[in-house]
Amino acid sequence: MTAAGPTGADGAGGDGRVVVVTGGSRGIGYGIASRFAERGARVMLTSRKAESVAAAAEAIAAARTQAAGRSRPGDVVGMVAHVADEAAARACLASAVARWGRVDVLVNNVGVNPHFGTTLDVDRARWDKIFEVNLWAPLMWTRLAVEAGLGRADGGAVVNVSSNLALAPGGPSGVYGASKAALNYLTQQLAVELAPTVRVNAVAPGVVDTDMATVLVAQGDQLAGRWPLARFGAPLDVADAVEFLAGPQSSWLTGQILVVDGGARLVGGTDVIEAAGCSPKPEYSPKM
Ligand SMILES: NC(=O)c1ccc[n+]([C@@H]2O[C@H](COP(=O)([O-])OP(=O)(O)OC[C@H]3O[C@@H](n4cnc5c(N)ncnc54)[C@H](OP(=O)(O)O)[C@@H]3O)[C@@H](O)[C@H]2O)c1
């Protein structure tokens, strides 16, 4: 069995794929879940908050029903899971398999950045949080997904959501960048270890207009205007790249880090963020 797909139940890369997206209640994860749902996949999205994850699943299902002109109830499901909670992750994957009989695609989307500032100033709580959420969780979800049968049917795909900051040291997000650089390495290592049944790739977005990037997006053209494509990303810009890396059009790709940043890294990466005058986040309280 090789990872030519996932092809999904219809054998064409569309309807039938079972896709699990961590952190799908808003932002990039919401865009990714929407894109897969729009293509006819069966989608499970997760987040920490019951209300927001349920609302997101409902909105995505409604949009799909409207677009497709038909209803397939139960094809978009939200479940509560702190991304680093192993029991919750296991329950999500078991639920996907119980509902749909398989898992074809895992998108490790959740990521956090609670420390803006010089790297030597990071405290242990923030360091642990960043590495737990950004590195440990993708590894754990991948392991559990493989145990749940990822790749067993038609070949599976894991797509990790990294960051272009992993490739451009020097800005005020050094710890976050280190965690995402480690995620890139993990992507490549797992691509080797899980071949040929599961392909493992990553996207490395630039600044995307989401809650996480509010401070940066507030800089407007002063920041985005410096980049070749002169705008912030939208969640669907990233979703399109994720869909490509998860689907049959990329069947001979594994271990790749696809930068999706409007060319920002070509002209400086993190220094433009500093130049835009972003300040460190003031306080931090770890939440489970
Ligand atoms: N936005 C950017 O400019 C940008 C750039 C490069 C890379 N990225 C990466 O893209 C990914 C998504 O970022 P985003 O901008 O979409 O973030 P976001 O707007 O903050 O959304 C984060 C999503 O993850 C969920 N979430 C957060 N912490 C969680 C946790 N501990 N457990 C479970 N769910 C959690 C949130 O829902 P709840 O709050 O309900 O849990 C929400 O659905 C991250 O990996 C980030 O590092 C973002």
PDBQT file of the ligand as one rigid body, heavy atoms in Angstrom, charges set to zero:
ROOT
HETATM    1  N1  LIG A 301      -2.268  33.750  11.922  1.00  0.00    +0.000 N 
HETATM    2  C1  LIG A 301      -1.020  33.819  11.469  1.00  0.00    +0.000 C 
HETATM    3  O1  LIG A 301      -0.538  34.881  11.043  1.00  0.00    +0.000 OA
HETATM    4  C2  LIG A 301      -0.162  32.585  11.443  1.00  0.00    +0.000 A 
HETATM    5  C3  LIG A 301       1.061  32.647  10.765  1.00  0.00    +0.000 A 
HETATM    6  C4  LIG A 301       1.865  31.517  10.697  1.00  0.00    +0.000 A 
HETATM    7  C5  LIG A 301       1.458  30.359  11.290  1.00  0.00    +0.000 A 
HETATM    8  N2  LIG A 301       0.268  30.319  11.959  1.00  0.00    +0.000 N 
HETATM    9  C6  LIG A 301      -0.110  29.054  12.574  1.00  0.00    +0.000 C 
HETATM   10  O2  LIG A 301      -1.388  28.690  12.092  1.00  0.00    +0.000 OA
HETATM   11  C7  LIG A 301      -2.066  27.919  13.077  1.00  0.00    +0.000 C 
HETATM   12  C8  LIG A 301      -3.447  28.497  13.327  1.00  0.00    +0.000 C 
HETATM   13  O3  LIG A 301      -3.295  29.845  13.721  1.00  0.00    +0.000 OA
HETATM   14  P1  LIG A 301      -4.516  30.876  13.741  1.00  0.00    +0.000 P 
HETATM   15  O4  LIG A 301      -3.941  32.176  13.398  1.00  0.00    +0.000 OA
HETATM   16  O5  LIG A 301      -5.660  30.359  12.967  1.00  0.00    +0.000 OA
HETATM   17  O6  LIG A 301      -4.869  30.863  15.296  1.00  0.00    +0.000 OA
HETATM   18  P2  LIG A 301      -6.178  31.389  16.042  1.00  0.00    +0.000 P 
HETATM   19  O7  LIG A 301      -6.898  32.368  15.214  1.00  0.00    +0.000 OA
HETATM   20  O8  LIG A 301      -5.706  31.781  17.376  1.00  0.00    +0.000 OA
HETATM   21  O9  LIG A 301      -7.092  30.077  16.151  1.00  0.00    +0.000 OA
HETATM   22  C9  LIG A 301      -6.621  29.009  16.903  1.00  0.00    +0.000 C 
HETATM   23  C10 LIG A 301      -7.582  27.848  16.852  1.00  0.00    +0.000 C 
HETATM   24  O10 LIG A 301      -7.045  26.807  17.656  1.00  0.00    +0.000 OA
HETATM   25  C11 LIG A 301      -7.883  26.573  18.807  1.00  0.00    +0.000 C 
HETATM   26  N3  LIG A 301      -6.990  26.395  19.937  1.00  0.00    +0.000 N 
HETATM   27  C12 LIG A 301      -6.113  27.275  20.465  1.00  0.00    +0.000 A 
HETATM   28  N4  LIG A 301      -5.432  26.715  21.461  1.00  0.00    +0.000 NA
HETATM   29  C13 LIG A 301      -5.890  25.444  21.576  1.00  0.00    +0.000 A 
HETATM   30  C14 LIG A 301      -5.558  24.369  22.414  1.00  0.00    +0.000 A 
HETATM   31  N5  LIG A 301      -4.635  24.466  23.364  1.00  0.00    +0.000 N 
HETATM   32  N6  LIG A 301      -6.229  23.208  22.232  1.00  0.00    +0.000 NA
HETATM   33  C15 LIG A 301      -7.186  23.088  21.274  1.00  0.00    +0.000 A 
HETATM   34  N7  LIG A 301      -7.527  24.066  20.448  1.00  0.00    +0.000 NA
HETATM   35  C16 LIG A 301      -6.875  25.240  20.599  1.00  0.00    +0.000 A 
HETATM   36  C17 LIG A 301      -8.788  27.800  18.903  1.00  0.00    +0.000 C 
HETATM   37  O11 LIG A 301     -10.051  27.496  19.446  1.00  0.00    +0.000 OA
HETATM   38  P3  LIG A 301     -10.389  27.605  21.031  1.00  0.00    +0.000 P 
HETATM   39  O12 LIG A 301      -9.915  28.928  21.488  1.00  0.00    +0.000 OA
HETATM   40  O13 LIG A 301     -11.872  27.412  21.073  1.00  0.00    +0.000 OA
HETATM   41  O14 LIG A 301      -9.662  26.461  21.671  1.00  0.00    +0.000 OA
HETATM   42  C18 LIG A 301      -8.960  28.144  17.430  1.00  0.00    +0.000 C 
HETATM   43  O15 LIG A 301      -9.903  27.287  16.825  1.00  0.00    +0.000 OA
HETATM   44  C19 LIG A 301      -1.130  27.907  14.298  1.00  0.00    +0.000 C 
HETATM   45  O16 LIG A 301      -0.373  26.733  14.299  1.00  0.00    +0.000 OA
HETATM   46  C20 LIG A 301      -0.240  29.091  14.068  1.00  0.00    +0.000 C 
HETATM   47  O17 LIG A 301       1.001  28.949  14.724  1.00  0.00    +0.000 OA
HETATM   48  C21 LIG A 301      -0.550  31.397  12.061  1.00  0.00    +0.000 A 
ENDROOT
TORSDOF 0
